Amino acid sequence: MFFTRYNKGRPRGFPPDKDVYVCESRYNEEKYKLNKIKTWASCLPDEVREKDYEMDLFDQPKKMKK
């Protein structure tokens, strides 16, 4: 799930007792470090780049915790 959407809701139909994992960074194999993702489209495969999913929105946005 995109980091920017996580605090707004959960994917529709996803069991409430299961954890949702998000990704904020990607690994740079040449420099051996993590870089924050600025453009999500560049990180997704072509076949899922245009797909979207429905969400059950929260009444109030959740606070992020790492």
Residue frames as a rotation matrix with the C-alpha (Angstrom) as fourth column:
MET 1
0.588 0.809 0.000 0.00
0.809 -0.588 0.000 0.00
0.000 0.000 -1.000 0.00
PHE 2
0.038 -0.547 0.836 1.24
0.433 -0.745 -0.507 3.47
0.901 0.381 0.208 -0.77
PHE 3
-0.630 -0.403 -0.664 2.65
0.770 -0.214 -0.601 5.34
0.100 -0.890 0.445 2.20
THR 4
-0.966 0.216 0.140 0.55
-0.210 -0.976 0.058 8.40
0.149 0.027 0.988 1.31
ARG 5
-0.186 0.968 -0.167 -2.75
-0.491 0.055 0.869 6.47
0.851 0.243 0.465 1.50
TYR 6
-0.534 -0.105 -0.839 -2.17
0.426 0.824 -0.375 4.38
0.730 -0.557 -0.395 4.61
ASN 7
-0.949 0.092 -0.302 -3.39
0.250 -0.368 -0.896 6.91
-0.194 -0.925 0.326 7.16
LYS 8
-0.662 0.728 -0.180 -6.64
-0.746 -0.614 0.259 7.56
0.078 0.306 0.949 5.26
GLY 9
0.444 0.875 0.194 -8.13
-0.879 0.467 -0.095 4.05
-0.174 -0.129 0.976 5.33
ARG 10
-0.379 -0.482 0.789 -7.79
-0.312 0.870 0.382 0.31
-0.871 -0.101 -0.481 4.76
PRO 11
-0.863 0.097 -0.495 -8.23
-0.463 0.241 0.853 -1.63
0.202 0.966 -0.163 1.52
ARG 12
0.066 0.984 0.166 -11.88
-0.998 0.069 -0.013 -2.70
-0.024 -0.165 0.986 1.23
GLY 13
0.800 0.377 -0.466 -12.42
-0.403 0.914 0.048 -6.31
0.445 0.149 0.883 2.24
PHE 14
-0.234 -0.936 -0.264 -9.05
-0.184 0.309 -0.933 -6.62
0.955 -0.170 -0.244 3.98
PRO 15
0.366 0.435 -0.823 -9.49
0.642 0.522 0.562 -8.45
0.674 -0.734 -0.089 7.32
PRO 16
0.697 -0.030 0.716 -9.33
-0.350 -0.886 0.303 -6.01
0.626 -0.462 -0.629 10.27
ASP 17
0.896 -0.361 0.259 -7.19
-0.120 0.363 0.924 -8.42
-0.428 -0.859 0.282 12.31
LYS 18
0.450 -0.760 0.470 -4.43
0.892 0.408 -0.193 -8.42
-0.045 0.506 0.861 9.65
ASP 19
0.089 -0.531 -0.843 -1.66
0.280 -0.799 0.532 -5.83
-0.956 -0.284 0.077 9.56
VAL 20
0.937 0.104 0.333 -1.24
0.349 -0.296 -0.889 -3.53
0.006 0.949 -0.314 6.57
TYR 21
0.078 -0.979 -0.189 2.36
0.673 -0.088 0.734 -2.99
-0.735 -0.185 0.652 5.50
VAL 22
0.975 0.214 -0.067 3.43
0.114 -0.729 -0.675 0.12
-0.193 0.650 -0.735 3.65
CYS 23
0.142 -0.955 0.262 6.55
0.978 0.177 0.115 1.14
-0.156 0.240 0.958 1.84
GLU 24
0.858 0.098 -0.504 8.11
0.133 -0.990 0.035 4.58
-0.496 -0.097 -0.863 2.11
SER 25
0.190 -0.898 -0.398 11.57
-0.787 -0.381 0.486 3.86
-0.588 0.221 -0.778 0.70
ARG 26
0.991 -0.025 -0.128 13.33
-0.060 0.784 -0.618 1.71
0.116 0.620 0.776 -1.86
TYR 27
0.536 -0.834 0.130 16.76
0.184 0.266 0.946 0.15
-0.824 -0.484 0.296 -1.65
ASN 28
0.763 -0.423 -0.489 19.57
-0.642 -0.407 -0.650 1.47
0.076 0.810 -0.582 -3.85
GLU 29
0.921 -0.370 0.127 21.82
0.344 0.921 0.185 -1.51
-0.185 -0.126 0.975 -4.61
GLU 30
0.403 -0.811 0.425 24.65
0.480 -0.208 -0.852 0.64
0.779 0.547 0.306 -5.94
LYS 31
-0.171 -0.444 0.880 24.93
-0.435 -0.767 -0.471 2.90
0.884 -0.463 -0.062 -2.89
TYR 32
-0.479 0.018 -0.877 23.69
0.549 0.786 -0.284 0.33
0.685 -0.618 -0.387 -0.33
LYS 33
-0.947 0.226 -0.228 21.14
0.069 -0.549 -0.833 2.67
-0.313 -0.804 0.505 1.22
LEU 34
-0.161 0.970 0.182 17.43
0.944 0.205 -0.257 3.44
-0.287 0.131 -0.949 1.31
ASN 35
-0.996 -0.049 0.076 15.94
0.073 -0.930 0.361 6.35
0.053 0.365 0.930 -0.63
LYS 36
-0.361 0.921 -0.142 12.49
0.012 -0.148 -0.989 7.81
-0.932 -0.359 0.042 -0.05
ILE 37
-0.446 0.309 0.840 10.11
0.878 0.331 0.345 7.19
-0.172 0.891 -0.419 -2.93
LYS 38
-0.721 0.156 -0.676 9.21
-0.119 -0.988 -0.101 10.47
-0.683 0.008 0.730 -4.65
THR 39
-0.259 0.617 -0.743 7.35
-0.965 -0.136 0.224 9.14
0.037 0.775 0.631 -7.70
TRP 40
-0.081 0.291 0.953 5.31
-0.496 0.818 -0.292 6.02
-0.864 -0.497 0.079 -6.97
ALA 41
0.844 0.478 -0.245 4.58
-0.431 0.332 -0.839 5.25
-0.320 0.813 0.486 -10.62
SER 42
0.233 -0.840 -0.491 8.27
-0.844 0.075 -0.531 4.60
0.483 0.538 -0.691 -11.27
CYS 43
-0.599 -0.484 0.637 8.30
-0.774 0.555 -0.306 1.86
-0.206 -0.677 -0.707 -8.61
LEU 44
0.134 0.780 0.612 5.35
-0.423 0.603 -0.676 -0.12
-0.896 -0.168 0.410 -9.93
PRO 45
-0.711 -0.294 0.639 5.30
0.375 0.610 0.698 -2.72
-0.595 0.736 -0.324 -12.70
ASP 46
-0.923 0.314 -0.223 3.48
-0.373 -0.576 0.728 -1.62
0.100 0.755 0.649 -15.88
GLU 47
-0.560 0.739 -0.374 0.63
0.288 0.597 0.749 -4.12
0.777 0.312 -0.547 -15.41
VAL 48
0.030 0.604 -0.796 -0.46
0.993 0.077 0.095 -2.64
0.118 -0.793 -0.598 -12.06
ARG 49
-0.860 -0.501 -0.100 0.51
0.509 -0.856 -0.091 1.00
-0.040 -0.129 0.991 -12.56
GLU 50
-0.738 0.621 0.264 -3.00
-0.358 -0.692 0.627 2.11
0.572 0.368 0.733 -13.64
LYS 51
-0.086 0.735 -0.673 -4.96
0.498 0.616 0.610 -0.15
0.863 -0.283 -0.419 -11.24
ASP 52
-0.551 0.012 0.834 -6.56
-0.638 -0.651 -0.412 1.23
0.538 -0.759 0.366 -8.12
TYR 53
-0.594 0.381 -0.709 -8.36
0.570 0.821 -0.037 -0.36
0.567 -0.426 -0.705 -5.19
GLU 54
0.316 0.794 0.520 -11.36
-0.034 -0.538 0.842 0.66
0.948 -0.283 -0.143 -3.12
MET 55
-0.773 -0.612 -0.166 -10.80
0.198 0.016 -0.980 1.75
0.602 -0.791 0.109 0.44
ASP 56
0.466 0.781 -0.417 -12.82
0.726 -0.068 0.684 1.89
0.506 -0.621 -0.598 3.63
LEU 57
-0.165 -0.554 0.816 -11.95
0.050 -0.831 -0.554 5.38
0.985 -0.051 0.165 4.87
PHE 58
-0.502 -0.073 -0.862 -11.36
0.852 0.129 -0.508 6.16
0.148 -0.989 -0.003 8.56
ASP 59
0.662 0.737 -0.136 -13.45
0.747 -0.633 0.202 8.82
0.063 -0.235 -0.970 10.32
GLN 60
0.844 -0.510 -0.166 -10.20
-0.457 -0.845 0.277 10.64
-0.282 -0.158 -0.946 11.10
PRO 61
0.513 -0.720 -0.467 -6.76
-0.358 0.314 -0.879 10.03
0.780 0.619 -0.097 9.58
LYS 62
0.898 -0.273 -0.345 -4.52
0.439 0.602 0.667 7.72
0.025 -0.750 0.660 11.62
LYS 63
0.629 -0.777 -0.026 -1.18
-0.738 -0.607 0.296 8.86
-0.246 -0.167 -0.955 12.95
MET 64
0.614 -0.504 -0.607 1.83
-0.208 0.639 -0.741 7.13
0.761 0.581 0.288 11.46
LYS 65
0.634 -0.529 0.564 4.16
-0.627 0.076 0.775 5.16
-0.453 -0.845 -0.284 13.70
LYS 66
0.350 -0.619 -0.703 7.42
-0.689 0.339 -0.641 3.54
0.635 0.709 -0.308 12.67
